[in-house]
Structures are given as structure tokens and as C-alpha cells.
Amino acid sequence: MAAENRLAAELYRRYRIRVYRTALAVLKSPALAEEAAQEVWLRAVAWRGQGEDLERQLPVMAKNAAIDLLRRESRSGPLPESWEPPGGDDPADRAAALALREQLRALPAEYRDILELKHLWGYTNRDIARLLGIPESTVATRAQRGRERLRAALRKEGYDV
């Protein structure tokens, strides 16, 4: 047990900033990122695998802890409240952008989270699958269904997409 704690302490020393920054990239809140990072280090202390495995898992653990925290906090997901989609100065474009934001937030979490991770944060299907612990084919399916729902909702609002 003492050797495992020493390993966790050494990894903490080397990776604490990376873990925090990974959580911050998802959460966009320093306080929440600190909380997610603490969860990662608690998991690291309890880790029962090989040290090299833990080292490779730390970024994944940080992303997962951040997403878990978002879900526990009943937030709308990685999309920050202050996010303003591009709309330019044209009032019609602004209205369309605001409608897109609202319809994206209204999607069920299983679709919204994947679309946000994919299209706003730039994650690949493979990254998202690892992050959420689901098959890559499920990510692709949910992304497609989420886009279809988003398209249908926007059409219902009168937008031609």
C-alpha cells in the first residue's frame, strides 16, 4: 500500500497541472476543475493496476471526472452559459444562432454531450467513446441522431437547415 501511495504522490507531482487543465477545458470553471482534479487523485490513490497504466489513464480520468461533475451538478453539459454562437451583425443570423444554442441545450444529454464534445470541443468519435466508456459505434449513432433531432427542432422553429 505504501508503494502505491508513493506512486500516486509521484504522479501527482508530475501531472497535477495537466489533470487540472484537462478538467478546466471541459468545465470552464476553476473551482469545478479543482473539484474534478481532487476526484482524479482520490481515484489514483485507490488504483489497483500497474503504474504505467495509471499514468496513461490520468487524462481520461480527468475528463471523466469533469463530465461526472457536470452531470452531478445538473448543468446543461460542457456548453458554457456564456457561449455565444457566431451570428454576426445581421439580426436574422443572430436569431438563428440563438435558436441553435437553445435547441442544442434542449436535446437529451446523451445526444447533447456527444455533439458538444464533437463539434464544439473537437474530440473524435474514438476520444468520445473512451471518455464516456461507450463503443465508438454508439458515439457515431448518437451524434447522427442528435444532429437529426437538432435539425428537426430547428425546422419546427421555421429555420431551413
Residue, then its C-alpha position, 0 to 999 in steps of 0.5 A: m500500500a505504501a508503494e502505491n501511495r508513493l506512486a500516486a504522490e509521484l504522479y501527482r507531482r508530475y501531472r497535477i497541472r495537466v489533470y487540472r487543465t484537462a478538467l478546466a477545458v471541459l468545465k470552464s470553471p476553476a473551482l469545478a476543475e479543482e473539484a474534478a482534479q481532487e476526484v482524479w487523485l482520490r481515484a489514483v490513490a485507490w488504483r489497483g493496476q500497474g503504474e504505467d497504466l495509471e499514468r496513461q489513464l490520468p487524462v481520461m480520468a480527468k475528463n471523466a471526472a469533469i463530465d461526472l461533475l457536470r452531470r452531478e451538478s445538473r448543468s446543461g453539459p460542457l456548453p458554457e452559459s456564456w457561449e455565444p454562437p457566431g451570428g454576426d451583425d445581421p439580426a436574422d443570423r443572430a436569431a438563428a444562432l440563438a435558436l441553435r444554442e437553445q435547441l442544442r441545450a434542449l436535446p437529451a444529454e446523451y445526444r447533447d454531450i456527444l455533439e458538444l464534445k464533437h463539434l464544439w470541443g473537437y474530440t473524435n468519435r474514438d476520444i468520445a467513446r473512451l471518455l464516456g466508456i461507450p463503443e465508438s459505434t454508439v458515439a457515431t449513432r448518437a451524434q447522427r441522431g442528435r444532429e437529426r433531432l437538432r435539425a428537426a427542432l430547428r425546422k419546427e422553429g421555421y429555420d431551413v437547415 
